[in-house]
Amino acid sequence: MDLFRQAPVVGIIRNQSAEACYRIAETMLAAGLYTLEVTMNTPDVADIITELNRRFPELNVGAGTVCTPAELELALTAGAGFIVTPILDERVVSACVDRGIPVFPGAYTPTEIYRAWSLGATAVKVFPASQLGTKYLKDLSGPLPQIKLIPTGGVSLENISSFFEAGVAGVGMGSSLLNKKLIAAGDFAGLSRHFESILQAIRPTLKQKK
């Protein structure tokens, strides 16, 4: 969590080749981003997570789109250091809490979000965040200020600062962070510049929190 607080952006890798995953991880680390998840519907996901941990022990490597206890077991066996879900499966959350594994369950309504937090979630992934935006997050923080929120879905370079100004603990970003055109072209220098732009956009808010 210390590394995540330094750069509270989760890079979401989905359906990339193993070699692309390793290049993405290398580029993230060099740019100062330390947390990435590989979704469980990525081909060879278990092998990729294991190899990412071997090559990049400085990174937080987790598993995303974990929807069932069986997927949880596969992810943990592969070495996932944290778990992200798109939905609230209480079995998955409780199993992570029992084992001391950071877990970010997906929830949307105030009831779902509060239930996820009550089960022991490290933070709650508000998904999809694009539908109601930052006003919704601000409205939630009124009656539920203790809950750490990580909006995911719809966060981009253009609006990321507004999410942090709304008081979120972090954000999850897929293609808006891991630009598919740059990756397909092998332009990892361009991807690094994009990462730096993301970090520059949130630095003023992060400094205010310190």
CYANA upper distance limits for C-alpha pairs under 8 A (distance plus 0.5 A):
  1 MET  CA      5 ARG  CA      6.59
  2 ASP  CA      6 GLN  CA      7.01
  3 LEU  CA      7 ALA  CA      7.21
  3 LEU  CA      8 PRO  CA      8.49
  3 LEU  CA     34 TYR  CA      6.73
  3 LEU  CA     35 THR  CA      8.15
  3 LEU  CA     60 ASN  CA      8.26
  4 PHE  CA      8 PRO  CA      5.27
  4 PHE  CA      9 VAL  CA      7.61
  4 PHE  CA     34 TYR  CA      7.03
  4 PHE  CA     35 THR  CA      6.79
  4 PHE  CA     60 ASN  CA      8.44
  5 ARG  CA    170 GLY  CA      8.45
  7 ALA  CA     32 GLY  CA      7.65
  7 ALA  CA     33 LEU  CA      6.30
  7 ALA  CA     34 TYR  CA      7.36
  7 ALA  CA    199 LEU  CA      7.92
  8 PRO  CA     35 THR  CA      8.37
  8 PRO  CA    169 ALA  CA      7.53
  8 PRO  CA    170 GLY  CA      5.07
  8 PRO  CA    171 VAL  CA      7.03
  9 VAL  CA     33 LEU  CA      7.62
  9 VAL  CA     35 THR  CA      7.25
  9 VAL  CA    170 GLY  CA      6.22
  9 VAL  CA    171 VAL  CA      5.61
  9 VAL  CA    172 GLY  CA      6.32
  9 VAL  CA    173 MET  CA      7.57
 10 VAL  CA     35 THR  CA      5.63
 10 VAL  CA     36 LEU  CA      5.69
 10 VAL  CA     37 GLU  CA      7.39
 10 VAL  CA    170 GLY  CA      8.20
 10 VAL  CA    171 VAL  CA      6.74
 10 VAL  CA    172 GLY  CA      5.10
 10 VAL  CA    173 MET  CA      6.59
 11 GLY  CA     35 THR  CA      6.86
 11 GLY  CA     36 LEU  CA      4.98
 11 GLY  CA     37 GLU  CA      6.72
 11 GLY  CA    172 GLY  CA      6.76
 11 GLY  CA    173 MET  CA      5.84
 11 GLY  CA    174 GLY  CA      6.49
 11 GLY  CA    177 LEU  CA      7.19
 11 GLY  CA    178 LEU  CA      7.62
 12 ILE  CA     36 LEU  CA      6.40
 12 ILE  CA     37 GLU  CA      5.57
 12 ILE  CA     38 VAL  CA      6.61
 12 ILE  CA     39 THR  CA      7.66
 12 ILE  CA     64 GLY  CA      8.11
 12 ILE  CA    172 GLY  CA      7.33
 12 ILE  CA    173 MET  CA      6.31
 12 ILE  CA    174 GLY  CA      5.04
 12 ILE  CA    175 SER  CA      8.25
 12 ILE  CA    178 LEU  CA      8.14
 13 ILE  CA     21 CYS  CA      7.70
 13 ILE  CA     36 LEU  CA      7.73
 13 ILE  CA     37 GLU  CA      6.55
 13 ILE  CA     38 VAL  CA      5.30
 13 ILE  CA     39 THR  CA      6.79
 13 ILE  CA    174 GLY  CA      6.99
 13 ILE  CA    178 LEU  CA      7.99
 14 ARG  CA     38 VAL  CA      6.64
 14 ARG  CA     39 THR  CA      5.93
 14 ARG  CA     41 ASN  CA      7.73
 14 ARG  CA     42 THR  CA      6.05
 14 ARG  CA    174 GLY  CA      8.19
 15 ASN  CA     39 THR  CA      8.31
 15 ASN  CA     41 ASN  CA      7.54
 15 ASN  CA     42 THR  CA      4.94
 15 ASN  CA     43 PRO  CA      7.03
 16 GLN  CA     20 ALA  CA      6.53
 16 GLN  CA     21 CYS  CA      6.76
 16 GLN  CA     42 THR  CA      7.28
 16 GLN  CA     43 PRO  CA      8.35
 17 SER  CA     21 CYS  CA      6.75
 17 SER  CA     43 PRO  CA      8.04
 18 ALA  CA     22 TYR  CA      6.95
 18 ALA  CA     44 ASP  CA      8.16
 18 ALA  CA     48 ILE  CA      6.46
 19 GLU  CA     23 ARG  CA      6.85
 20 ALA  CA     24 ILE  CA      6.54
 20 ALA  CA    183 ILE  CA      7.76
 21 CYS  CA     25 ALA  CA      6.64
 21 CYS  CA     48 ILE  CA      8.06
 22 TYR  CA     26 GLU  CA      6.65
 22 TYR  CA     52 LEU  CA      7.12
 23 ARG  CA     27 THR  CA      6.64
 23 ARG  CA    188 PHE  CA      8.13
 24 ILE  CA     28 MET  CA      6.57
 24 ILE  CA    178 LEU  CA      8.33
 24 ILE  CA    188 PHE  CA      8.16
 25 ALA  CA     29 LEU  CA      6.65
 25 ALA  CA     36 LEU  CA      8.14
 25 ALA  CA     52 LEU  CA      8.11
 25 ALA  CA     56 PHE  CA      8.10
 26 GLU  CA     30 ALA  CA      6.79
 26 GLU  CA     56 PHE  CA      8.16
 27 THR  CA     31 ALA  CA      6.68
 27 THR  CA    188 PHE  CA      7.28
 27 THR  CA    191 LEU  CA      8.03
 27 THR  CA    192 SER  CA      6.51
 28 MET  CA     32 GLY  CA      6.73
 28 MET  CA     33 LEU  CA      5.45
 28 MET  CA     34 TYR  CA      7.19
 28 MET  CA    192 SER  CA      7.65
 28 MET  CA    195 PHE  CA      7.77
 29 LEU  CA     33 LEU  CA      5.92
 29 LEU  CA     34 TYR  CA      6.31
 29 LEU  CA     58 GLU  CA      8.44
 29 LEU  CA     59 LEU  CA      7.57
 30 ALA  CA    192 SER  CA      8.49
 31 ALA  CA    192 SER  CA      6.62
 31 ALA  CA    195 PHE  CA      6.98
 31 ALA  CA    196 GLU  CA      6.87
 33 LEU  CA    195 PHE  CA      8.28
 34 TYR  CA     58 GLU  CA      7.96
 34 TYR  CA     59 LEU  CA      5.45
 34 TYR  CA     60 ASN  CA      6.42
 35 THR  CA     59 LEU  CA      6.48
 35 THR  CA     60 ASN  CA      5.11
 35 THR  CA     61 VAL  CA      6.70
 35 THR  CA     62 GLY  CA      8.33
 36 LEU  CA     59 LEU  CA      8.13
 36 LEU  CA     60 ASN  CA      6.78
 36 LEU  CA     61 VAL  CA      5.83
 36 LEU  CA     62 GLY  CA      6.77
 37 GLU  CA     61 VAL  CA      6.25
 37 GLU  CA     62 GLY  CA      4.95
 37 GLU  CA     63 ALA  CA      5.44
 37 GLU  CA     64 GLY  CA      6.08
 37 GLU  CA     84 VAL  CA      8.33
 38 VAL  CA     42 THR  CA      7.55
 38 VAL  CA     45 VAL  CA      7.36
 38 VAL  CA     49 ILE  CA      7.60
 38 VAL  CA     61 VAL  CA      8.21
 38 VAL  CA     62 GLY  CA      6.91
 38 VAL  CA     63 ALA  CA      5.51
 38 VAL  CA     64 GLY  CA      6.12
 39 THR  CA     45 VAL  CA      7.74
 39 THR  CA     63 ALA  CA      6.07
 39 THR  CA     64 GLY  CA      4.61
 39 THR  CA     65 THR  CA      5.73
 39 THR  CA     66 VAL  CA      8.01
 40 MET  CA     45 VAL  CA      6.47
 40 MET  CA     63 ALA  CA      6.96
 40 MET  CA     64 GLY  CA      6.43
 40 MET  CA     65 THR  CA      6.12
 40 MET  CA     66 VAL  CA      6.81
 40 MET  CA     71 GLU  CA      7.90
 40 MET  CA     75 ALA  CA      8.27
 41 ASN  CA     45 VAL  CA      7.78
 41 ASN  CA     65 THR  CA      7.84
 44 ASP  CA     48 ILE  CA      6.73
 45 VAL  CA     49 ILE  CA      6.64
 46 ALA  CA     50 THR  CA      6.76
 46 ALA  CA     74 LEU  CA      7.47
 46 ALA  CA     75 ALA  CA      6.94
 46 ALA  CA     78 ALA  CA      5.59
 47 ASP  CA     51 GLU  CA      6.62
 47 ASP  CA     78 ALA  CA      7.38
 48 ILE  CA     52 LEU  CA      6.47
 49 ILE  CA     53 ASN  CA      6.78
 49 ILE  CA     61 VAL  CA      7.39
 49 ILE  CA     62 GLY  CA      7.96
 49 ILE  CA     63 ALA  CA      8.22
 49 ILE  CA     78 ALA  CA      6.54
 49 ILE  CA     79 GLY  CA      7.06
 49 ILE  CA     80 ALA  CA      7.03
 50 THR  CA     54 ARG  CA      6.91
 50 THR  CA     78 ALA  CA      5.69
 50 THR  CA     79 GLY  CA      6.28
 50 THR  CA     80 ALA  CA      8.31
 51 GLU  CA     55 ARG  CA      6.59
 52 LEU  CA     56 PHE  CA      6.14
 52 LEU  CA     57 PRO  CA      8.21
 52 LEU  CA     61 VAL  CA      7.64
 53 ASN  CA     57 PRO  CA      5.74
 53 ASN  CA     59 LEU  CA      8.02
 53 ASN  CA     61 VAL  CA      7.17
 53 ASN  CA     79 GLY  CA      7.77
 60 ASN  CA     81 GLY  CA      6.98
 60 ASN  CA     82 PHE  CA      8.26
 61 VAL  CA     80 ALA  CA      6.39
 61 VAL  CA     81 GLY  CA      6.19
 61 VAL  CA     82 PHE  CA      7.54
 62 GLY  CA     79 GLY  CA      8.49
 62 GLY  CA     80 ALA  CA      4.95
 62 GLY  CA     81 GLY  CA      5.51
 62 GLY  CA     82 PHE  CA      5.04
 62 GLY  CA     83 ILE  CA      6.21
 62 GLY  CA     84 VAL  CA      8.02
 63 ALA  CA     75 ALA  CA      6.60
 63 ALA  CA     80 ALA  CA      6.19
 63 ALA  CA     81 GLY  CA      8.28
 63 ALA  CA     82 PHE  CA      6.99
 63 ALA  CA     83 ILE  CA      5.69
 63 ALA  CA     84 VAL  CA      6.69
 64 GLY  CA     83 ILE  CA      6.56
 64 GLY  CA     84 VAL  CA      5.02
 64 GLY  CA     85 THR  CA      6.37
 64 GLY  CA     86 PRO  CA      8.39
 65 THR  CA     84 VAL  CA      6.65
 65 THR  CA     85 THR  CA      5.32
 65 THR  CA     86 PRO  CA      6.14
 66 VAL  CA     71 GLU  CA      6.26
 66 VAL  CA     72 LEU  CA      6.59
 66 VAL  CA     83 ILE  CA      7.49
 66 VAL  CA     84 VAL  CA      6.72
 66 VAL  CA     85 THR  CA      5.36
 66 VAL  CA     86 PRO  CA      7.81
 67 CYS  CA     71 GLU  CA      7.17
 67 CYS  CA     72 LEU  CA      8.14
 67 CYS  CA     85 THR  CA      6.49
 67 CYS  CA     86 PRO  CA      7.70
 67 CYS  CA     87 ILE  CA      7.40
 67 CYS  CA     89 ASP  CA      7.22
 67 CYS  CA     92 VAL  CA      7.96
 68 THR  CA     72 LEU  CA      6.79
 68 THR  CA     89 ASP  CA      7.75
 68 THR  CA     91 ARG  CA      8.29
 68 THR  CA     92 VAL  CA      6.97
 69 PRO  CA     73 GLU  CA      6.73
 69 PRO  CA     91 ARG  CA      7.22
 69 PRO  CA     92 VAL  CA      6.09
 70 ALA  CA     74 LEU  CA      6.90
 71 GLU  CA     75 ALA  CA      6.63
 72 LEU  CA     76 LEU  CA      6.64
 72 LEU  CA     83 ILE  CA      8.28
 72 LEU  CA     92 VAL  CA      7.31
 73 GLU  CA     77 THR  CA      6.50
 74 LEU  CA     78 ALA  CA      6.75
 75 ALA  CA     79 GLY  CA      7.00
 75 ALA  CA     80 ALA  CA      5.98
 76 LEU  CA     80 ALA  CA      5.54
 76 LEU  CA     81 GLY  CA      7.94
 81 GLY  CA    101 ILE  CA      7.31
 81 GLY  CA    102 PRO  CA      7.82
 82 PHE  CA    101 ILE  CA      6.33
 82 PHE  CA    102 PRO  CA      5.35
 82 PHE  CA    103 VAL  CA      6.25
 82 PHE  CA    104 PHE  CA      8.41
 83 ILE  CA     96 CYS  CA      8.34
 83 ILE  CA    101 ILE  CA      7.89
 83 ILE  CA    102 PRO  CA      6.90
 83 ILE  CA    103 VAL  CA      5.23
 83 ILE  CA    104 PHE  CA      6.68
 83 ILE  CA    105 PRO  CA      8.37
 84 VAL  CA    103 VAL  CA      6.40
 84 VAL  CA    104 PHE  CA      5.23
 84 VAL  CA    105 PRO  CA      6.14
 84 VAL  CA    106 GLY  CA      7.85
 84 VAL  CA    125 LYS  CA      8.31
 85 THR  CA    104 PHE  CA      6.95
 85 THR  CA    105 PRO  CA      5.21
 85 THR  CA    106 GLY  CA      5.78
 85 THR  CA    125 LYS  CA      8.40
 86 PRO  CA    105 PRO  CA      7.00
 86 PRO  CA    106 GLY  CA      4.90
 86 PRO  CA    107 ALA  CA      7.87
 86 PRO  CA    125 LYS  CA      8.22
 86 PRO  CA    127 PHE  CA      7.47
 87 ILE  CA    105 PRO  CA      6.78
 87 ILE  CA    106 GLY  CA      4.95
 87 ILE  CA    107 ALA  CA      6.45
 88 LEU  CA     93 VAL  CA      8.28
 88 LEU  CA    105 PRO  CA      6.17
 88 LEU  CA    106 GLY  CA      6.07
 88 LEU  CA    107 ALA  CA      6.50
 88 LEU  CA    112 GLU  CA      7.83
 88 LEU  CA    116 ALA  CA      7.30
 89 ASP  CA     93 VAL  CA      7.01
 89 ASP  CA    105 PRO  CA      8.24
 90 GLU  CA     94 SER  CA      6.44
 90 GLU  CA    116 ALA  CA      8.25
 90 GLU  CA    119 LEU  CA      8.00
 91 ARG  CA     95 ALA  CA      6.56
 92 VAL  CA     96 CYS  CA      6.80
 93 VAL  CA     97 VAL  CA      6.75
 93 VAL  CA    103 VAL  CA      7.04
 93 VAL  CA    105 PRO  CA      7.46
 93 VAL  CA    116 ALA  CA      8.24
 93 VAL  CA    119 LEU  CA      7.37
 93 VAL  CA    120 GLY  CA      7.90
 93 VAL  CA    121 ALA  CA      7.26
 94 SER  CA     98 ASP  CA      6.58
 94 SER  CA    119 LEU  CA      7.01
 94 SER  CA    120 GLY  CA      7.90
 95 ALA  CA     99 ARG  CA      6.85
 96 CYS  CA    100 GLY  CA      6.49
 96 CYS  CA    101 ILE  CA      5.34
 96 CYS  CA    102 PRO  CA      7.26
 96 CYS  CA    103 VAL  CA      6.84
 97 VAL  CA    101 ILE  CA      6.53
 97 VAL  CA    102 PRO  CA      7.78
 97 VAL  CA    103 VAL  CA      8.01
 97 VAL  CA    119 LEU  CA      8.49
 97 VAL  CA    120 GLY  CA      6.69
 97 VAL  CA    121 ALA  CA      7.86
102 PRO  CA    121 ALA  CA      7.84
102 PRO  CA    122 THR  CA      6.10
103 VAL  CA    121 ALA  CA      6.06
103 VAL  CA    122 THR  CA      5.98
103 VAL  CA    123 ALA  CA      7.60
104 PHE  CA    121 ALA  CA      6.48
104 PHE  CA    122 THR  CA      6.51
104 PHE  CA    123 ALA  CA      5.78
104 PHE  CA    124 VAL  CA      5.66
104 PHE  CA    125 LYS  CA      6.11
105 PRO  CA    116 ALA  CA      7.16
105 PRO  CA    121 ALA  CA      7.30
105 PRO  CA    123 ALA  CA      8.03
105 PRO  CA    124 VAL  CA      5.98
105 PRO  CA    125 LYS  CA      6.09
106 GLY  CA    124 VAL  CA      6.71
106 GLY  CA    125 LYS  CA      5.04
106 GLY  CA    126 VAL  CA      6.32
106 GLY  CA    127 PHE  CA      6.44
107 ALA  CA    112 GLU  CA      5.83
107 ALA  CA    113 ILE  CA      5.72
107 ALA  CA    116 ALA  CA      7.78
107 ALA  CA    124 VAL  CA      7.27
107 ALA  CA    125 LYS  CA      6.66
107 ALA  CA    126 VAL  CA      5.82
107 ALA  CA    127 PHE  CA      6.61
108 TYR  CA    112 GLU  CA      6.69
108 TYR  CA    113 ILE  CA      6.78
108 TYR  CA    126 VAL  CA      5.94
108 TYR  CA    127 PHE  CA      6.32
108 TYR  CA    128 PRO  CA      7.81
109 THR  CA    113 ILE  CA      6.59
110 PRO  CA    114 TYR  CA      6.50
110 PRO  CA    140 LEU  CA      7.59
111 THR  CA    115 ARG  CA      6.55
112 GLU  CA    116 ALA  CA      6.63
113 ILE  CA    117 TRP  CA      6.80
113 ILE  CA    124 VAL  CA      7.00
113 ILE  CA    126 VAL  CA      8.20
114 TYR  CA    118 SER  CA      6.54
114 TYR  CA    144 LEU  CA      8.38
114 TYR  CA    147 ILE  CA      8.18
115 ARG  CA    119 LEU  CA      6.76
116 ALA  CA    120 GLY  CA      7.34
116 ALA  CA    121 ALA  CA      6.33
116 ALA  CA    124 VAL  CA      7.22
117 TRP  CA    121 ALA  CA      5.39
117 TRP  CA    122 THR  CA      8.01
117 TRP  CA    123 ALA  CA      7.50
117 TRP  CA    124 VAL  CA      7.19
117 TRP  CA    147 ILE  CA      7.11
122 THR  CA    148 LYS  CA      8.14
123 ALA  CA    147 ILE  CA      7.43
123 ALA  CA    148 LYS  CA      5.29
123 ALA  CA    149 LEU  CA      6.16
123 ALA  CA    150 ILE  CA      7.21
123 ALA  CA    169 ALA  CA      8.31
124 VAL  CA    147 ILE  CA      7.95
124 VAL  CA    148 LYS  CA      6.71
124 VAL  CA    149 LEU  CA      5.48
124 VAL  CA    150 ILE  CA      6.39
125 LYS  CA    149 LEU  CA      6.51
125 LYS  CA    150 ILE  CA      5.12
125 LYS  CA    151 PRO  CA      6.05
125 LYS  CA    152 THR  CA      6.99
126 VAL  CA    149 LEU  CA      7.00
126 VAL  CA    150 ILE  CA      6.37
126 VAL  CA    151 PRO  CA      5.00
126 VAL  CA    152 THR  CA      6.56
127 PHE  CA    151 PRO  CA      6.67
127 PHE  CA    152 THR  CA      5.85
127 PHE  CA    153 GLY  CA      6.68
128 PRO  CA    151 PRO  CA      7.85
128 PRO  CA    152 THR  CA      6.43
128 PRO  CA    153 GLY  CA      5.39
128 PRO  CA    154 GLY  CA      7.75
129 ALA  CA    133 GLY  CA      6.22
129 ALA  CA    151 PRO  CA      5.79
129 ALA  CA    152 THR  CA      5.93
129 ALA  CA    153 GLY  CA      5.73
129 ALA  CA    154 GLY  CA      6.54
129 ALA  CA    155 VAL  CA      7.99
130 SER  CA    152 THR  CA      8.31
130 SER  CA    153 GLY  CA      6.21
130 SER  CA    154 GLY  CA      4.88
130 SER  CA    155 VAL  CA      7.59
132 LEU  CA    136 TYR  CA      6.12
133 GLY  CA    137 LEU  CA      7.46
134 THR  CA    138 LYS  CA      6.73
134 THR  CA    162 SER  CA      7.46
134 THR  CA    163 PHE  CA      6.32
134 THR  CA    166 ALA  CA      6.74
135 LYS  CA    139 ASP  CA      6.62
135 LYS  CA    166 ALA  CA      8.36
136 TYR  CA    140 LEU  CA      6.72
137 LEU  CA    141 SER  CA      6.83
137 LEU  CA    166 ALA  CA      7.23
137 LEU  CA    168 VAL  CA      8.30
138 LYS  CA    142 GLY  CA      7.31
138 LYS  CA    166 ALA  CA      6.23
138 LYS  CA    167 GLY  CA      8.04
139 ASP  CA    143 PRO  CA      8.30
140 LEU  CA    144 LEU  CA      6.34
140 LEU  CA    145 PRO  CA      7.98
141 SER  CA    145 PRO  CA      4.93
141 SER  CA    146 GLN  CA      8.27
141 SER  CA    147 ILE  CA      8.15
148 LYS  CA    168 VAL  CA      7.18
148 LYS  CA    169 ALA  CA      6.04
149 LEU  CA    168 VAL  CA      5.76
149 LEU  CA    169 ALA  CA      6.01
149 LEU  CA    170 GLY  CA      7.48
150 ILE  CA    168 VAL  CA      6.58
150 ILE  CA    169 ALA  CA      6.33
150 ILE  CA    170 GLY  CA      5.40
150 ILE  CA    171 VAL  CA      5.26
150 ILE  CA    172 GLY  CA      7.08
151 PRO  CA    155 VAL  CA      8.06
151 PRO  CA    163 PHE  CA      8.46
151 PRO  CA    168 VAL  CA      7.94
151 PRO  CA    170 GLY  CA      7.72
151 PRO  CA    171 VAL  CA      5.65
151 PRO  CA    172 GLY  CA      6.78
152 THR  CA    171 VAL  CA      6.37
152 THR  CA    172 GLY  CA      5.06
152 THR  CA    173 MET  CA      6.74
153 GLY  CA    172 GLY  CA      7.68
153 GLY  CA    173 MET  CA      7.31
153 GLY  CA    174 GLY  CA      8.19
154 GLY  CA    173 MET  CA      8.42
155 VAL  CA    159 ASN  CA      6.83
155 VAL  CA    160 ILE  CA      6.23
155 VAL  CA    163 PHE  CA      8.45
155 VAL  CA    171 VAL  CA      7.82
155 VAL  CA    172 GLY  CA      7.92
155 VAL  CA    173 MET  CA      6.77
155 VAL  CA    176 SER  CA      7.66
156 SER  CA    160 ILE  CA      6.02
156 SER  CA    173 MET  CA      7.92
156 SER  CA    176 SER  CA      5.93
156 SER  CA    177 LEU  CA      7.74
157 LEU  CA    161 SER  CA      8.43
157 LEU  CA    176 SER  CA      7.85
157 LEU  CA    177 LEU  CA      8.40
157 LEU  CA    197 SER  CA      7.92
157 LEU  CA    198 ILE  CA      6.25
157 LEU  CA    201 ALA  CA      7.85
159 ASN  CA    163 PHE  CA      7.39
160 ILE  CA    164 PHE  CA      7.19
160 ILE  CA    198 ILE  CA      8.23
160 ILE  CA    201 ALA  CA      7.60
160 ILE  CA    202 ILE  CA      7.59
161 SER  CA    165 GLU  CA      6.65
161 SER  CA    201 ALA  CA      6.30
161 SER  CA    202 ILE  CA      5.89
161 SER  CA    205 THR  CA      7.98
162 SER  CA    166 ALA  CA      6.71
163 PHE  CA    167 GLY  CA      7.38
163 PHE  CA    168 VAL  CA      6.80
163 PHE  CA    171 VAL  CA      8.49
164 PHE  CA    168 VAL  CA      5.79
164 PHE  CA    169 ALA  CA      8.03
164 PHE  CA    170 GLY  CA      7.79
164 PHE  CA    202 ILE  CA      7.51
164 PHE  CA    205 THR  CA      6.99
165 GLU  CA    205 THR  CA      7.00
173 MET  CA    177 LEU  CA      6.02
173 MET  CA    178 LEU  CA      8.25
174 GLY  CA    178 LEU  CA      6.41
175 SER  CA    179 ASN  CA      5.68
175 SER  CA    180 LYS  CA      6.84
177 LEU  CA    194 HIS  CA      8.01
177 LEU  CA    195 PHE  CA      7.52
177 LEU  CA    198 ILE  CA      8.45
178 LEU  CA    183 ILE  CA      7.95
178 LEU  CA    191 LEU  CA      7.83
179 ASN  CA    183 ILE  CA      6.82
179 ASN  CA    191 LEU  CA      7.53
180 LYS  CA    184 ALA  CA      6.43
181 LYS  CA    185 ALA  CA      6.59
182 LEU  CA    186 GLY  CA      6.63
182 LEU  CA    187 ASP  CA      5.47
182 LEU  CA    188 PHE  CA      7.26
182 LEU  CA    190 GLY  CA      7.23
182 LEU  CA    191 LEU  CA      6.75
183 ILE  CA    187 ASP  CA      6.49
183 ILE  CA    188 PHE  CA      7.10
183 ILE  CA    191 LEU  CA      7.92
187 ASP  CA    191 LEU  CA      6.91
188 PHE  CA    192 SER  CA      6.50
189 ALA  CA    193 ARG  CA      6.91
190 GLY  CA    194 HIS  CA      6.81
191 LEU  CA    195 PHE  CA      6.77
192 SER  CA    196 GLU  CA      6.81
193 ARG  CA    197 SER  CA      6.82
194 HIS  CA    198 ILE  CA      6.93
195 PHE  CA    199 LEU  CA      6.86
196 GLU  CA    200 GLN  CA      6.58
197 SER  CA    201 ALA  CA      6.71
198 ILE  CA    202 ILE  CA      7.23
199 LEU  CA    203 ARG  CA      6.54
200 GLN  CA    204 PRO  CA      8.25
202 ILE  CA    206 LEU  CA      6.79
203 ARG  CA    207 LYS  CA      6.59
204 PRO  CA    208 GLN  CA      6.97
205 THR  CA    209 LYS  CA      7.08
206 LEU  CA    210 LYS  CA      7.24
